[in-house]
Amino acid sequence: MKYLRSLVLCTVLTVLTAGLAIYPAEVSAAVREAVMRCLNILIPSLFAFMTAASMLAESGSAALLAKPFSLVSRYIFRMPESIFAAMLISFIAGYPVGVKLVSDMLDRGELDSHSAKLAASFCYCGGPAFYSGAIGLAVFGSRQVGVLIFLSVILADLCLAFVVCRFSELNVSPKKDRSEKCSLLVGSINSAGRSMAAVCLTVVFFSAVMALVEASGLFAEISRIFGLSNNGITIVKSFIEITSLAELNGSPYGLLPLICAACSFGGICVVIQLFSLKSKELSLLRFIELRPLAAVLSAVFCKILQPHLIDKAVSAISVNRSLLNINNFAASICLILMIFLLNYKKTLVFSE
C-alpha cells in the first residue's frame, strides 16, 4: 500500500508538472488573477478578523462573548462557554478562523484532543462579509441572498453542534495565565500574518491547478457527459475552490440550495488550508466526516427560507459584477511590509 500511494503521488505530480509546461499561459493568467484576489479581497477581509480573533482567544476575552448565551450553551447545546464563543467568532470571521481558534486552544491545553476534534467540525463558516459581498452582491446584486446563504450555513452548523454535543461531552481545562498586552498584540499580528500567507498561497496553487484542468478540457467533458450548463460546471468547481462561485452568470436563484451546500462545505482548497493552519495534535477526521452532512442541511434550510427571504420579483434581475474591481492592492502591500517589519523588530528585541 505504501508503494502504491507513492506511485499514485508520483504519477499525479508528473502529470501536474507536464501540464504546467504545456499550458504556461493559462496557468500564468490564473496565478495573476489569484494573487490579485488575495491582495484585493482575502487579505483585507480576513487579516483583521484573524488578528482580533487571535487576541480574543489569547487574552481569554472570547469567553465574555458567550456570557449572554450561557443558558443556551449550557442547557440547550451542553457546550462549554469557551467553545461556544469560538463557534460564534467562526460565524463572522471566515472559514479558517474557527478551526484556527480551536487548534490554538488545544495547543494551550484548554481543550483535549477529543473535544478539539469535535469542536472543529462545527466552528466553520465563510462569514457574512464573504457571502454578502462575494456572492450576494457580486453575483445576484442582492444582500438578501447573502443573508439567506449565511443563515442556511449557520443553522446547519448549529444543528451539527447540537447533535455532536448531545452524543459526546466536550471538556475544557482551566485557563492559564495570559501574556502581556504588548506581546499579545505582536504575537497575534504575526500569527495572523503567517495564517494569511498559508491561505493565500493555497488559493494561488489551487487556481493554477484549476486552470490546468480547465485548459485540458476535463471540465468541458464533464459538462458534456452530465449535460451541465456553464453555471452547473461552476458549482462543481466551487466544491474544489469556493471563490469559483464568483464566475456564476446571471442571477441563478434556482441554484441557491447548491450554492449554500458549497458554501457550507467550503471547498477542497479551504480544507487543505485548515491542514496547513492547524496544530499537529488536532485531527480533522470528524470534520471531513460531518461537513458533507452540514452541506446537505444547508441546502435544506435554503429551500425552506428562500421563499420567505427572496422576493420573486427580484429574481428576474440579472446582475454580473467583477470581484476584482476593488482596489486594495496598495493597502495590502503596505500591510504585508508592516508585518515583516514588526516581526523583524520583535526578533531584534529578543536578541537584545
N, C-alpha and C positions, 0 to 999 in steps of 0.2 A: 504493500500500500504506500509506503514511503517513497519507493522508486516511482510508482505510478503518479503520485502527487508531483514529484519533481519533474517527471516527463510532461505532464499537463501544463505545469507552470512554465517550463522551458518552451513548449510549443506556443503558448499564449503570448509570451514575451517576444518570441521570434516573429510571430505574425504582427504584433504591435509595432516592433521596430521596423519591419518591412513596410508596414502601412505608413509610418512616419516618413519613410524615404520616397514612397510612391506618391503620396498626396501632401507635399510640403506646403503648397499654397493654401489649401483648405485648413490644415492644422494651424498655420500661422495666423490666418484670419480668426479662427476660433479662439486661439490663445489671446490675441489682442483684445477681442471682444470680452473675454472672461476677465482680463486684467482691468479693463475699464469698468466692468460690472462690479468688481471688488472695490475699486477706488471710488466709484460714484455711488454705490448702493450698500454693499455689505459692511465696509469699514464705518461709514457714517452712521448706519443704523444699528450696528451690533457692538461696536467698541465701547461706547458709553455704558450700554446695558451690562456688558461683561464686567467692566471695571466696578460699576456700582453694585452689581450682584456679588462680586468677589469681596468687596468691602463689607457689605451687609453680612455675608456669611462669616468672614474672618472676625469681625467685631462682635458677633453674637446678636446684632440688632435685628437680624432676619426673623428671629423668634417673635419680636414685637408685632410683626405683620400678622401673625396668626392669632394674637391675643383676642381681637374682636370675634374671631371664629372658633374660640376654644371649645365651646359647647358642640359645635358642628364637627370639629376634628376629633373630639374625644368620644362623643356618643353616637354619631352617625357613621363616620369613617373609621373610628377606632385607630386613629393615626396620631403619632407624636406631633406636637406643635412645630418642632423644627423641620420635620419632613413636610408638613402641611405648608409651611412658609416657603420651602424650596419649590413646592408644586405651584404655589401662587406666583412666585417670581418667574418660573419657567413659562407660565401662561402669557406673560407680557414681554419677555426678554429675547425670545428667539430660540431656534432649535437646539444649539449645543449647550446653552447656558444651564438648563435644568440638570442635565447629566453631569456637567462640569461641577455644579454645586454639590451634587450627591457624591461625586468622586472626591472632592475636597473634604467633605465631612468624613468620608471613610479614611482618608489619609490622616486626618487629625484625631482619629479614634472615637469620633462621636457616633459612628454607626458601625455595626458589624457587617461582614461581607454579605450575609444572607439578607439583611434589611436593605442594604445598599442596592443589591441586585434587583430586589422587588421595587424599590422606590424609583429606580431608573426607568422602569417600564412605563410609568405614567407622568413623570416630570419631564414632559416633552411636548413642545408646541412651537409653531412658527412665529407666533406673536401677532398682535393686531396690526402693527406697522407693516409687516410683510403682506398679510392677507388683504388689507385695505389698499395699500399703495401699489404693490407689485402685481396684484391680481384684480382687486375690486375696481380701482381707478384706471390702471393701465390697460386692462382687457375689456372690462364692462362699462367703464365710465361711471361707476356707482359705488359709493361707500357701503350701501346696504348689502351688496354682495360680499364685501369684506367682512361685515358683521355676521352675515349668515355662515360663512366659512369658519370664522373664529368661534362662534357659538357651537357649531357642529363638532369642531375638533375638541373643545374643552369639555363639552358634555360627554363625549366618548371617553376622554381621559378620566373624568370624574366617575363614570360607571366602572372603568377599569380599576381605579383606585379603590372604590367601594368593594368590589369583588375580591381584589387581592388582599386587602386588609381584613376582610371577613374570614378568609381562609388561612391567613398567615399573620403572625404577630410581628410587628416591626418594633425594634428596640433601639433606644438611643442611650448614650453614655453621658455622664456629667460633663459640662463644658469646661475646657481648660482655660488657663489664663491667656488673654489676648496680647498681641504685640502692641507697641506704642503707635500713636496716631501717624507719625511720620513714616515709619517703616510699613505700616498698614497701607498707606496711600501708595507709596512707591512699589511695594510688593504687589498690590492689586493692579496697578498700571502695567507692570512688567508681565504679570500673569496673563492679563487681558491681551497684551501685545503678542505674546507667544501663541496664545489661543487663536487670535485673529490670523496670524501667519499660517498656522496649520489649516484653518478653514479656507483661506484664500488660495493657498497652494493646491489644496484638494480640488477646489472648484476649477482652477485652471487646468489641472491634469484631466479631470473628467470632461471638461469642454473639448480638450484635444481628442480624447477617446471618442466622444460623441461625434465629432467632426469626421473622424476616420470611418465610423460605422455609417454615417450619412453618405460620405463620398463613395464607399464601397457598394452602395445600393441595397444594403441589408434592410434598412427601414422601408425603402420603396417596395422591396419584395414582400415584406411582412404586410404592408398596406394592400398589395395586390392579392395576396393569398386570403387574407381575412376581410377584404373589402372595406378597409378603413378609409375614412376621409382624412384630409390634412389635419383637422383638429383631433381626430381619433388617434392618429400616429403621434401627435403632440402629447396626448395623455399618456401614451405608452412611454414616451421619452421622459415625462415628468416623474415616473416611478424610478427612473435612473438618476435624473438630475432635476430637482424640483423647480428651478428657475426656468426650465423649458416651458412652463405654463405661460410665460410672457409672450410666447410665439403663437398663442391661440388667435384665430382670426374672427372678426365679427364679434358678436355677443352670444356665445353658445350657452344659453341658460339651461338647455336640456342636458348639458354635460356637468352641471354643478355637483350632483352627487359623486361622480367620478373625480371631479376636481377636489372635493372635500376628502375623499378617500386618499388621493395622492398627497394632499397637504398633511393628513394625519400620519401617513407613513413617512413622509419626508424625503424619500428617495434614497437610493443606494449610496449616492455621494455623501449625503448628510450622515448616514450610518457609519461610513468609513471615517468621516470627521470625528465622530464620537470615539472611535477606537484610537485615534491619534491624540485625543484630549484626555481620555480617562486614565486613571491610575492602573497599575498592573494588577492590583488586587480586586478591581471591580470587574465582575463578569456581566456581559451583555447578552447572555444566552436567553434569559427570561424576556428581555427587551425584544429580541428578534422573534421569539415565540408569540408575544402578545400584540405587537404592533399591527400585524395583519387583521387581528380581531378589532383593534381600535379603528382601523381604516374602514372596515365594514360598518361598525357602529356610527362612524361619522357620516357615511353615505345615507344610512337610515335616518339619522337626525336631520340631515339636509332635506330629505324627502318630506319629512314632517313639517319642518319650519319654513321651507321655501314658499308655500302659498301664503303664509302669514307675513313674511318679511319683504318679498319681492313683488312690486306692482306689475301686473301683467301688461299694462300699457307701456312700461319702461322696457320690457323685454324685446320690443320690436326695434329699439335703437341699436345701431351698430357703431361701436367705437373702436378705434385702433390706434393705440399710442405706443410710443417707444420709451422703454425704461432708461435708455442711455442719453436722453436729452438733458437729464440732470447733470449739472457740472459741479461736482465736489472734488475734482482732481487735485487742485492746488491744496485744499484743506487737508485731504487725505495724505498727500506727500509730506506736508508740514507735521502732521500727527505722527507719521512713521519716523521722521527725523527726530522729533522730540522724544519718542520712546527710546531710540538709540542713545541719544544724549543723556537721558535720565538714567538709563542702565549703565552707561559709561561712568557717570558721576557717582552712582551707587558703588560701582566697583572700586573707584578711587578712594571713597570714604572707608570702605572695608580694608583696603590695602594700608591706609594710614593707621 
